[in-house]
Amino acid sequence: MTQPSVKDVVKAIATDTNTPAETVSKMYADTWAEYSDGARVLDYLTVLVARRVRENLRNVSQGRH
């Protein structure tokens, strides 16, 4: 099973959260850097990073209402 590309993940998150792709891409890159720093196993990093970005965007959107 192949993992989705970063571009595909960013696009899906942007669509799902109604957030500009540029914003999601920046958040994804920042979160990836934070999570991968010192990580030995990167197998599930895409899933973990995507989940964290979605949670952060959800929290931001809930804070606006």
N, CA, C and O atoms as a Tripos MOL2 file, in Angstrom:
@<TRIPOS>MOLECULE
protein
  260   259    65     0     0
PROTEIN
NO_CHARGES

@<TRIPOS>ATOM
      1 N           0.8510   -1.1820    0.0000 N.3       1 MET1
      2 CA          0.0000    0.0000    0.0000 C.3       1 MET1
      3 C           0.8940    1.2420    0.0000 C.2       1 MET1
      4 O           1.7700    1.3840    0.8530 O.2       1 MET1
      5 N           0.6680    2.1230   -0.9470 N.am      2 THR2
      6 CA          1.4790    3.3310   -1.0160 C.3       2 THR2
      7 C           0.8280    4.4510   -0.2200 C.2       2 THR2
      8 O          -0.3940    4.5210   -0.0890 O.2       2 THR2
      9 N           1.6750    5.3200    0.3050 N.am      3 GLN3
     10 CA          1.1690    6.4520    1.0620 C.3       3 GLN3
     11 C           0.8360    7.5850    0.1000 C.2       3 GLN3
     12 O           1.4800    7.7280   -0.9400 O.2       3 GLN3
     13 N          -0.1650    8.3880    0.4430 N.am      4 PRO4
     14 CA         -0.4940    9.5120   -0.4290 C.3       4 PRO4
     15 C           0.6340   10.5330   -0.4300 C.2       4 PRO4
     16 O           1.3880   10.6360    0.5370 O.2       4 PRO4
     17 N           0.7440   11.2790   -1.5070 N.am      5 SER5
     18 CA          1.7810   12.2990   -1.5640 C.3       5 SER5
     19 C           1.4150   13.4530   -0.6400 C.2       5 SER5
     20 O           0.2510   13.6350   -0.2820 O.2       5 SER5
     21 N           2.4140   14.2180   -0.2630 N.am      6 VAL6
     22 CA          2.1830   15.3790    0.5940 C.3       6 VAL6
     23 C           1.1910   16.3240   -0.0800 C.2       6 VAL6
     24 O           0.3040   16.8790    0.5690 O.2       6 VAL6
     25 N           1.3510   16.4960   -1.3700 N.am      7 LYS7
     26 CA          0.4580   17.3800   -2.1250 C.3       7 LYS7
     27 C          -0.9930   16.9220   -2.0090 C.2       7 LYS7
     28 O          -1.8940   17.7410   -1.8240 O.2       7 LYS7
     29 N          -1.2180   15.6180   -2.1180 N.am      8 ASP8
     30 CA         -2.5710   15.0650   -2.0020 C.3       8 ASP8
     31 C          -3.1320   15.2480   -0.5930 C.2       8 ASP8
     32 O          -4.3060   15.5740   -0.4220 O.2       8 ASP8
     33 N          -2.2910   15.0370    0.4050 N.am      9 VAL9
     34 CA         -2.7180   15.1860    1.7960 C.3       9 VAL9
     35 C          -3.0830   16.6460    2.0690 C.2       9 VAL9
     36 O          -4.1240   16.9330    2.6610 O.2       9 VAL9
     37 N          -2.2270   17.5530    1.6390 N.am     10 VAL10
     38 CA         -2.4740   18.9850    1.8480 C.3      10 VAL10
     39 C          -3.7730   19.4030    1.1560 C.2      10 VAL10
     40 O          -4.5850   20.1280    1.7310 O.2      10 VAL10
     41 N          -3.9600   18.9410   -0.0730 N.am     11 LYS11
     42 CA         -5.1740   19.2860   -0.8220 C.3      11 LYS11
     43 C          -6.4220   18.7680   -0.1100 C.2      11 LYS11
     44 O          -7.4230   19.4780   -0.0170 O.2      11 LYS11
     45 N          -6.3660   17.5410    0.3880 N.am     12 ALA12
     46 CA         -7.5130   16.9560    1.0880 C.3      12 ALA12
     47 C          -7.8250   17.7280    2.3680 C.2      12 ALA12
     48 O          -8.9900   18.0050    2.6550 O.2      12 ALA12
     49 N          -6.8090   18.0720    3.1280 N.am     13 ILE13
     50 CA         -7.0260   18.8240    4.3670 C.3      13 ILE13
     51 C          -7.5940   20.2060    4.0420 C.2      13 ILE13
     52 O          -8.5230   20.6670    4.7040 O.2      13 ILE13
     53 N          -7.0450   20.8580    3.0340 N.am     14 ALA14
     54 CA         -7.5240   22.1860    2.6370 C.3      14 ALA14
     55 C          -8.9990   22.1260    2.2440 C.2      14 ALA14
     56 O          -9.7860   22.9830    2.6470 O.2      14 ALA14
     57 N          -9.3680   21.1250    1.4670 N.am     15 THR15
     58 CA        -10.7520   20.9680    1.0380 C.3      15 THR15
     59 C         -11.6630   20.6700    2.2180 C.2      15 THR15
     60 O         -12.7230   21.2800    2.3570 O.2      15 THR15
     61 N         -11.2560   19.7340    3.0680 N.am     16 ASP16
     62 CA        -12.0750   19.3210    4.2130 C.3      16 ASP16
     63 C         -12.2780   20.4360    5.2310 C.2      16 ASP16
     64 O         -13.3220   20.5110    5.8790 O.2      16 ASP16
     65 N         -11.2790   21.2990    5.3710 N.am     17 THR17
     66 CA        -11.3480   22.3360    6.4090 C.3      17 THR17
     67 C         -11.6350   23.7190    5.8500 C.2      17 THR17
     68 O         -11.6850   24.6950    6.5990 O.2      17 THR17
     69 N         -11.8240   23.8100    4.5310 N.am     18 ASN18
     70 CA        -12.0880   25.0960    3.8850 C.3      18 ASN18
     71 C         -10.9960   26.1130    4.2260 C.2      18 ASN18
     72 O         -11.2740   27.2630    4.5660 O.2      18 ASN18
     73 N          -9.7570   25.6570    4.1240 N.am     19 THR19
     74 CA         -8.5810   26.4660    4.4330 C.3      19 THR19
     75 C          -7.7180   26.5550    3.1790 C.2      19 THR19
     76 O          -7.5940   25.5730    2.4470 O.2      19 THR19
     77 N          -7.1190   27.7200    2.9200 N.am     20 PRO20
     78 CA         -6.2490   27.8240    1.7310 C.3      20 PRO20
     79 C          -5.1220   26.7870    1.7580 C.2      20 PRO20
     80 O          -4.5350   26.5220    2.8070 O.2      20 PRO20
     81 N          -4.8320   26.2130    0.6050 N.am     21 ALA21
     82 CA         -3.8080   25.1800    0.5010 C.3      21 ALA21
     83 C          -2.4500   25.6910    0.9700 C.2      21 ALA21
     84 O          -1.6730   24.9310    1.5480 O.2      21 ALA21
     85 N          -2.1550   26.9640    0.7320 N.am     22 GLU22
     86 CA         -0.8760   27.5340    1.1610 C.3      22 GLU22
     87 C          -0.7440   27.4930    2.6780 C.2      22 GLU22
     88 O           0.3260   27.1930    3.2080 O.2      22 GLU22
     89 N          -1.8380   27.7960    3.3740 N.am     23 THR23
     90 CA         -1.8420   27.7600    4.8420 C.3      23 THR23
     91 C          -1.6310   26.3430    5.3410 C.2      23 THR23
     92 O          -0.8240   26.1010    6.2390 O.2      23 THR23
     93 N          -2.3660   25.4050    4.7490 N.am     24 VAL24
     94 CA         -2.2480   24.0060    5.1450 C.3      24 VAL24
     95 C          -0.8360   23.4950    4.8590 C.2      24 VAL24
     96 O          -0.2580   22.7800    5.6780 O.2      24 VAL24
     97 N          -0.2870   23.8530    3.7210 N.am     25 SER25
     98 CA          1.0530   23.4110    3.3540 C.3      25 SER25
     99 C           2.0900   23.8870    4.3640 C.2      25 SER25
    100 O           2.9740   23.1270    4.7590 O.2      25 SER25
    101 N           1.9820   25.1340    4.7750 N.am     26 LYS26
    102 CA          2.9160   25.6930    5.7640 C.3      26 LYS26
    103 C           2.7630   24.9680    7.1060 C.2      26 LYS26
    104 O           3.7560   24.5900    7.7270 O.2      26 LYS26
    105 N           1.5270   24.7790    7.5440 N.am     27 MET27
    106 CA          1.2880   24.0720    8.8070 C.3      27 MET27
    107 C           1.8120   22.6410    8.7320 C.2      27 MET27
    108 O           2.4010   22.1360    9.6880 O.2      27 MET27
    109 N           1.5930   21.9920    7.5900 N.am     28 TYR28
    110 CA          2.0470   20.6150    7.4030 C.3      28 TYR28
    111 C           3.5710   20.5450    7.4890 C.2      28 TYR28
    112 O           4.1230   19.6740    8.1620 O.2      28 TYR28
    113 N           4.2430   21.4660    6.8050 N.am     29 ALA29
    114 CA          5.7090   21.4770    6.8100 C.3      29 ALA29
    115 C           6.2530   21.7370    8.2130 C.2      29 ALA29
    116 O           7.2090   21.0920    8.6420 O.2      29 ALA29
    117 N           5.6460   22.6780    8.9210 N.am     30 ASP30
    118 CA          6.0870   22.9800   10.2850 C.3      30 ASP30
    119 C           5.8740   21.7920   11.2160 C.2      30 ASP30
    120 O           6.7430   21.4510   12.0190 O.2      30 ASP30
    121 N           4.7080   21.1680   11.0960 N.am     31 THR31
    122 CA          4.3960   20.0180   11.9520 C.3      31 THR31
    123 C           5.3000   18.8390   11.5980 C.2      31 THR31
    124 O           5.7690   18.1270   12.4860 O.2      31 THR31
    125 N           5.5460   18.6290   10.3010 N.am     32 TRP32
    126 CA          6.4510   17.5550    9.8760 C.3      32 TRP32
    127 C           7.8350   17.7530   10.4870 C.2      32 TRP32
    128 O           8.4320   16.8070   10.9990 O.2      32 TRP32
    129 N           8.3420   18.9770   10.4330 N.am     33 ALA33
    130 CA          9.6690   19.2670   10.9830 C.3      33 ALA33
    131 C           9.7070   18.9780   12.4790 C.2      33 ALA33
    132 O          10.6760   18.4160   12.9900 O.2      33 ALA33
    133 N           8.6550   19.3630   13.1640 N.am     34 GLU34
    134 CA          8.5790   19.1340   14.6140 C.3      34 GLU34
    135 C           8.5380   17.6440   14.9340 C.2      34 GLU34
    136 O           9.2630   17.1810   15.8140 O.2      34 GLU34
    137 N           7.7020   16.8940   14.2340 N.am     35 TYR35
    138 CA          7.5240   15.4670   14.5110 C.3      35 TYR35
    139 C           8.7010   14.6240   14.0460 C.2      35 TYR35
    140 O           9.0340   13.6270   14.6860 O.2      35 TYR35
    141 N           9.3340   15.0060   12.9460 N.am     36 SER36
    142 CA         10.3980   14.1660   12.3920 C.3      36 SER36
    143 C          11.7440   14.4080   13.0640 C.2      36 SER36
    144 O          12.6660   13.6090   12.9010 O.2      36 SER36
    145 N          11.8690   15.4820   13.8050 N.am     37 ASP37
    146 CA         13.1220   15.8000   14.4810 C.3      37 ASP37
    147 C          13.4890   14.6760   15.4490 C.2      37 ASP37
    148 O          12.8520   14.5150   16.4900 O.2      37 ASP37
    149 N          14.4930   13.9190   15.1120 N.am     38 GLY38
    150 CA         14.9550   12.8230   15.9590 C.3      38 GLY38
    151 C          14.1710   11.5310   15.8170 C.2      38 GLY38
    152 O          14.4800   10.5480   16.4920 O.2      38 GLY38
    153 N          13.1640   11.5110   14.9550 N.am     39 ALA39
    154 CA         12.3570   10.3030   14.7850 C.3      39 ALA39
    155 C          13.1610    9.2310   14.0630 C.2      39 ALA39
    156 O          13.8760    9.5160   13.1020 O.2      39 ALA39
    157 N          13.0380    8.0160   14.5300 N.am     40 ARG40
    158 CA         13.7280    6.8960   13.8960 C.3      40 ARG40
    159 C          12.8240    6.1520   12.9330 C.2      40 ARG40
    160 O          13.2870    5.6140   11.9270 O.2      40 ARG40
    161 N          11.5500    6.1200   13.2360 N.am     41 VAL41
    162 CA         10.5880    5.4290   12.3860 C.3      41 VAL41
    163 C           9.6600    6.4760   11.7830 C.2      41 VAL41
    164 O           8.9900    7.2150   12.5040 O.2      41 VAL41
    165 N           9.6280    6.5320   10.4680 N.am     42 LEU42
    166 CA          8.8310    7.5410    9.7870 C.3      42 LEU42
    167 C           7.5970    6.9550    9.1060 C.2      42 LEU42
    168 O           6.8890    7.6570    8.3840 O.2      42 LEU42
    169 N           7.3410    5.6640    9.3380 N.am     43 ASP43
    170 CA          6.2680    4.9680    8.6330 C.3      43 ASP43
    171 C           4.9050    5.6360    8.7750 C.2      43 ASP43
    172 O           4.1660    5.7360    7.7960 O.2      43 ASP43
    173 N           4.5660    6.0870    9.9590 N.am     44 TYR44
    174 CA          3.2350    6.6280   10.2140 C.3      44 TYR44
    175 C           3.2380    8.1410   10.3600 C.2      44 TYR44
    176 O           2.2300    8.7340   10.7430 O.2      44 TYR44
    177 N           4.3590    8.7590   10.0570 N.am     45 LEU45
    178 CA          4.4890   10.1970   10.2560 C.3      45 LEU45
    179 C           3.4880   10.9850    9.4130 C.2      45 LEU45
    180 O           2.9440   11.9830    9.8850 O.2      45 LEU45
    181 N           3.2400   10.5640    8.1950 N.am     46 THR46
    182 CA          2.2770   11.2640    7.3440 C.3      46 THR46
    183 C           0.9040   11.2950    8.0070 C.2      46 THR46
    184 O           0.2420   12.3330    8.0280 O.2      46 THR46
    185 N           0.4870   10.1690    8.5430 N.am     47 VAL47
    186 CA         -0.8230   10.0800    9.2000 C.3      47 VAL47
    187 C          -0.8580   10.9570   10.4490 C.2      47 VAL47
    188 O          -1.8240   11.6870   10.6710 O.2      47 VAL47
    189 N           0.1810   10.8880   11.2540 N.am     48 LEU48
    190 CA          0.2190   11.6780   12.4860 C.3      48 LEU48
    191 C           0.2630   13.1730   12.2090 C.2      48 LEU48
    192 O          -0.4200   13.9480   12.8780 O.2      48 LEU48
    193 N           1.0480   13.5770   11.2450 N.am     49 VAL49
    194 CA          1.1530   14.9940   10.8960 C.3      49 VAL49
    195 C          -0.1840   15.4940   10.3470 C.2      49 VAL49
    196 O          -0.6580   16.5600   10.7390 O.2      49 VAL49
    197 N          -0.7850   14.7330    9.4510 N.am     50 ALA50
    198 CA         -2.0790   15.1310    8.8810 C.3      50 ALA50
    199 C          -3.1350   15.2680    9.9780 C.2      50 ALA50
    200 O          -3.9250   16.2120    9.9690 O.2      50 ALA50
    201 N          -3.1450   14.3400   10.9050 N.am     51 ARG51
    202 CA         -4.1090   14.3940   12.0070 C.3      51 ARG51
    203 C          -3.9000   15.6490   12.8480 C.2      51 ARG51
    204 O          -4.8660   16.3250   13.2010 O.2      51 ARG51
    205 N          -2.6520   15.9650   13.1700 N.am     52 ARG52
    206 CA         -2.3500   17.1410   13.9910 C.3      52 ARG52
    207 C          -2.7600   18.4300   13.2730 C.2      52 ARG52
    208 O          -3.3330   19.3260   13.8920 O.2      52 ARG52
    209 N          -2.4720   18.5270   11.9760 N.am     53 VAL53
    210 CA         -2.8360   19.7250   11.2140 C.3      53 VAL53
    211 C          -4.3550   19.8920   11.1960 C.2      53 VAL53
    212 O          -4.8640   20.9950   11.3930 O.2      53 VAL53
    213 N          -5.0730   18.7950   10.9600 N.am     54 ARG54
    214 CA         -6.5490   18.8590   10.9800 C.3      54 ARG54
    215 C          -7.0610   19.3170   12.3430 C.2      54 ARG54
    216 O          -7.9490   20.1660   12.4170 O.2      54 ARG54
    217 N          -6.5090   18.7640   13.4170 N.am     55 GLU55
    218 CA         -6.9250   19.1490   14.7680 C.3      55 GLU55
    219 C          -6.6420   20.6240   15.0240 C.2      55 GLU55
    220 O          -7.4780   21.3280   15.5910 O.2      55 GLU55
    221 N          -5.4760   21.0930   14.6130 N.am     56 ASN56
    222 CA         -5.1290   22.5010   14.8120 C.3      56 ASN56
    223 C          -6.0830   23.4130   14.0460 C.2      56 ASN56
    224 O          -6.5270   24.4330   14.5710 O.2      56 ASN56
    225 N          -6.3920   23.0500   12.8210 N.am     57 LEU57
    226 CA         -7.3160   23.8580   12.0240 C.3      57 LEU57
    227 C          -8.7200   23.8320   12.6140 C.2      57 LEU57
    228 O          -9.4140   24.8480   12.6100 O.2      57 LEU57
    229 N          -9.1380   22.6900   13.1160 N.am     58 ARG58
    230 CA        -10.4450   22.5780   13.7590 C.3      58 ARG58
    231 C         -10.5160   23.4810   14.9890 C.2      58 ARG58
    232 O         -11.5080   24.1770   15.2070 O.2      58 ARG58
    233 N          -9.4530   23.4600   15.7850 N.am     59 ASN59
    234 CA         -9.4070   24.2840   16.9900 C.3      59 ASN59
    235 C          -9.4480   25.7700   16.6410 C.2      59 ASN59
    236 O         -10.1160   26.5500   17.3200 O.2      59 ASN59
    237 N          -8.7420   26.1580   15.5930 N.am     60 VAL60
    238 CA         -8.7450   27.5530   15.1690 C.3      60 VAL60
    239 C         -10.1340   27.9730   14.7090 C.2      60 VAL60
    240 O         -10.6110   29.0470   15.0730 O.2      60 VAL60
    241 N         -10.7810   27.1350   13.9130 N.am     61 SER61
    242 CA        -12.1060   27.4890   13.3910 C.3      61 SER61
    243 C         -13.1390   27.5260   14.5120 C.2      61 SER61
    244 O         -14.0600   28.3410   14.4560 O.2      61 SER61
    245 N         -13.0210   26.6870   15.5080 N.am     62 GLN62
    246 CA        -13.9550   26.6980   16.6380 C.3      62 GLN62
    247 C         -13.7450   27.9290   17.5080 C.2      62 GLN62
    248 O         -14.6850   28.4370   18.1200 O.2      62 GLN62
    249 N         -12.5130   28.4020   17.5570 N.am     63 GLY63
    250 CA        -12.2170   29.5850   18.3520 C.3      63 GLY63
    251 C         -12.7950   30.8600   17.7540 C.2      63 GLY63
    252 O         -12.9980   31.8430   18.4670 O.2      63 GLY63
    253 N         -13.0590   30.8500   16.4600 N.am     64 ARG64
    254 CA        -13.6110   32.0330   15.7820 C.3      64 ARG64
    255 C         -15.0890   32.2070   16.0430 C.2      64 ARG64
    256 O         -15.6000   33.3240   15.9650 O.2      64 ARG64
    257 N         -15.7900   31.1250   16.3520 N.am     65 HIS65
    258 CA        -17.2570   31.1840   16.4960 C.3      65 HIS65
    259 C         -17.6570   31.6040   17.8750 C.2      65 HIS65
    260 O         -18.8490   31.7040   18.1690 O.2      65 HIS65
@<TRIPOS>BOND
     1     1     2 1
     2     2     3 1
     3     3     4 2
     4     3     5 am
     5     5     6 1
     6     6     7 1
     7     7     8 2
     8     7     9 am
     9     9    10 1
    10    10    11 1
    11    11    12 2
    12    11    13 am
    13    13    14 1
    14    14    15 1
    15    15    16 2
    16    15    17 am
    17    17    18 1
    18    18    19 1
    19    19    20 2
    20    19    21 am
    21    21    22 1
    22    22    23 1
    23    23    24 2
    24    23    25 am
    25    25    26 1
    26    26    27 1
    27    27    28 2
    28    27    29 am
    29    29    30 1
    30    30    31 1
    31    31    32 2
    32    31    33 am
    33    33    34 1
    34    34    35 1
    35    35    36 2
    36    35    37 am
    37    37    38 1
    38    38    39 1
    39    39    40 2
    40    39    41 am
    41    41    42 1
    42    42    43 1
    43    43    44 2
    44    43    45 am
    45    45    46 1
    46    46    47 1
    47    47    48 2
    48    47    49 am
    49    49    50 1
    50    50    51 1
    51    51    52 2
    52    51    53 am
    53    53    54 1
    54    54    55 1
    55    55    56 2
    56    55    57 am
    57    57    58 1
    58    58    59 1
    59    59    60 2
    60    59    61 am
    61    61    62 1
    62    62    63 1
    63    63    64 2
    64    63    65 am
    65    65    66 1
    66    66    67 1
    67    67    68 2
    68    67    69 am
    69    69    70 1
    70    70    71 1
    71    71    72 2
    72    71    73 am
    73    73    74 1
    74    74    75 1
    75    75    76 2
    76    75    77 am
    77    77    78 1
    78    78    79 1
    79    79    80 2
    80    79    81 am
    81    81    82 1
    82    82    83 1
    83    83    84 2
    84    83    85 am
    85    85    86 1
    86    86    87 1
    87    87    88 2
    88    87    89 am
    89    89    90 1
    90    90    91 1
    91    91    92 2
    92    91    93 am
    93    93    94 1
    94    94    95 1
    95    95    96 2
    96    95    97 am
    97    97    98 1
    98    98    99 1
    99    99   100 2
   100    99   101 am
   101   101   102 1
   102   102   103 1
   103   103   104 2
   104   103   105 am
   105   105   106 1
   106   106   107 1
   107   107   108 2
   108   107   109 am
   109   109   110 1
   110   110   111 1
   111   111   112 2
   112   111   113 am
   113   113   114 1
   114   114   115 1
   115   115   116 2
   116   115   117 am
   117   117   118 1
   118   118   119 1
   119   119   120 2
   120   119   121 am
   121   121   122 1
   122   122   123 1
   123   123   124 2
   124   123   125 am
   125   125   126 1
   126   126   127 1
   127   127   128 2
   128   127   129 am
   129   129   130 1
   130   130   131 1
   131   131   132 2
   132   131   133 am
   133   133   134 1
   134   134   135 1
   135   135   136 2
   136   135   137 am
   137   137   138 1
   138   138   139 1
   139   139   140 2
   140   139   141 am
   141   141   142 1
   142   142   143 1
   143   143   144 2
   144   143   145 am
   145   145   146 1
   146   146   147 1
   147   147   148 2
   148   147   149 am
   149   149   150 1
   150   150   151 1
   151   151   152 2
   152   151   153 am
   153   153   154 1
   154   154   155 1
   155   155   156 2
   156   155   157 am
   157   157   158 1
   158   158   159 1
   159   159   160 2
   160   159   161 am
   161   161   162 1
   162   162   163 1
   163   163   164 2
   164   163   165 am
   165   165   166 1
   166   166   167 1
   167   167   168 2
   168   167   169 am
   169   169   170 1
   170   170   171 1
   171   171   172 2
   172   171   173 am
   173   173   174 1
   174   174   175 1
   175   175   176 2
   176   175   177 am
   177   177   178 1
   178   178   179 1
   179   179   180 2
   180   179   181 am
   181   181   182 1
   182   182   183 1
   183   183   184 2
   184   183   185 am
   185   185   186 1
   186   186   187 1
   187   187   188 2
   188   187   189 am
   189   189   190 1
   190   190   191 1
   191   191   192 2
   192   191   193 am
   193   193   194 1
   194   194   195 1
   195   195   196 2
   196   195   197 am
   197   197   198 1
   198   198   199 1
   199   199   200 2
   200   199   201 am
   201   201   202 1
   202   202   203 1
   203   203   204 2
   204   203   205 am
   205   205   206 1
   206   206   207 1
   207   207   208 2
   208   207   209 am
   209   209   210 1
   210   210   211 1
   211   211   212 2
   212   211   213 am
   213   213   214 1
   214   214   215 1
   215   215   216 2
   216   215   217 am
   217   217   218 1
   218   218   219 1
   219   219   220 2
   220   219   221 am
   221   221   222 1
   222   222   223 1
   223   223   224 2
   224   223   225 am
   225   225   226 1
   226   226   227 1
   227   227   228 2
   228   227   229 am
   229   229   230 1
   230   230   231 1
   231   231   232 2
   232   231   233 am
   233   233   234 1
   234   234   235 1
   235   235   236 2
   236   235   237 am
   237   237   238 1
   238   238   239 1
   239   239   240 2
   240   239   241 am
   241   241   242 1
   242   242   243 1
   243   243   244 2
   244   243   245 am
   245   245   246 1
   246   246   247 1
   247   247   248 2
   248   247   249 am
   249   249   250 1
   250   250   251 1
   251   251   252 2
   252   251   253 am
   253   253   254 1
   254   254   255 1
   255   255   256 2
   256   255   257 am
   257   257   258 1
   258   258   259 1
   259   259   260 2
@<TRIPOS>SUBSTRUCTURE
     1 MET1         2 RESIDUE 1 A MET
     2 THR2         6 RESIDUE 1 A THR
     3 GLN3        10 RESIDUE 1 A GLN
     4 PRO4        14 RESIDUE 1 A PRO
     5 SER5        18 RESIDUE 1 A SER
     6 VAL6        22 RESIDUE 1 A VAL
     7 LYS7        26 RESIDUE 1 A LYS
     8 ASP8        30 RESIDUE 1 A ASP
     9 VAL9        34 RESIDUE 1 A VAL
    10 VAL10       38 RESIDUE 1 A VAL
    11 LYS11       42 RESIDUE 1 A LYS
    12 ALA12       46 RESIDUE 1 A ALA
    13 ILE13       50 RESIDUE 1 A ILE
    14 ALA14       54 RESIDUE 1 A ALA
    15 THR15       58 RESIDUE 1 A THR
    16 ASP16       62 RESIDUE 1 A ASP
    17 THR17       66 RESIDUE 1 A THR
    18 ASN18       70 RESIDUE 1 A ASN
    19 THR19       74 RESIDUE 1 A THR
    20 PRO20       78 RESIDUE 1 A PRO
    21 ALA21       82 RESIDUE 1 A ALA
    22 GLU22       86 RESIDUE 1 A GLU
    23 THR23       90 RESIDUE 1 A THR
    24 VAL24       94 RESIDUE 1 A VAL
    25 SER25       98 RESIDUE 1 A SER
    26 LYS26      102 RESIDUE 1 A LYS
    27 MET27      106 RESIDUE 1 A MET
    28 TYR28      110 RESIDUE 1 A TYR
    29 ALA29      114 RESIDUE 1 A ALA
    30 ASP30      118 RESIDUE 1 A ASP
    31 THR31      122 RESIDUE 1 A THR
    32 TRP32      126 RESIDUE 1 A TRP
    33 ALA33      130 RESIDUE 1 A ALA
    34 GLU34      134 RESIDUE 1 A GLU
    35 TYR35      138 RESIDUE 1 A TYR
    36 SER36      142 RESIDUE 1 A SER
    37 ASP37      146 RESIDUE 1 A ASP
    38 GLY38      150 RESIDUE 1 A GLY
    39 ALA39      154 RESIDUE 1 A ALA
    40 ARG40      158 RESIDUE 1 A ARG
    41 VAL41      162 RESIDUE 1 A VAL
    42 LEU42      166 RESIDUE 1 A LEU
    43 ASP43      170 RESIDUE 1 A ASP
    44 TYR44      174 RESIDUE 1 A TYR
    45 LEU45      178 RESIDUE 1 A LEU
    46 THR46      182 RESIDUE 1 A THR
    47 VAL47      186 RESIDUE 1 A VAL
    48 LEU48      190 RESIDUE 1 A LEU
    49 VAL49      194 RESIDUE 1 A VAL
    50 ALA50      198 RESIDUE 1 A ALA
    51 ARG51      202 RESIDUE 1 A ARG
    52 ARG52      206 RESIDUE 1 A ARG
    53 VAL53      210 RESIDUE 1 A VAL
    54 ARG54      214 RESIDUE 1 A ARG
    55 GLU55      218 RESIDUE 1 A GLU
    56 ASN56      222 RESIDUE 1 A ASN
    57 LEU57      226 RESIDUE 1 A LEU
    58 ARG58      230 RESIDUE 1 A ARG
    59 ASN59      234 RESIDUE 1 A ASN
    60 VAL60      238 RESIDUE 1 A VAL
    61 SER61      242 RESIDUE 1 A SER
    62 GLN62      246 RESIDUE 1 A GLN
    63 GLY63      250 RESIDUE 1 A GLY
    64 ARG64      254 RESIDUE 1 A ARG
    65 HIS65      258 RESIDUE 1 A HIS
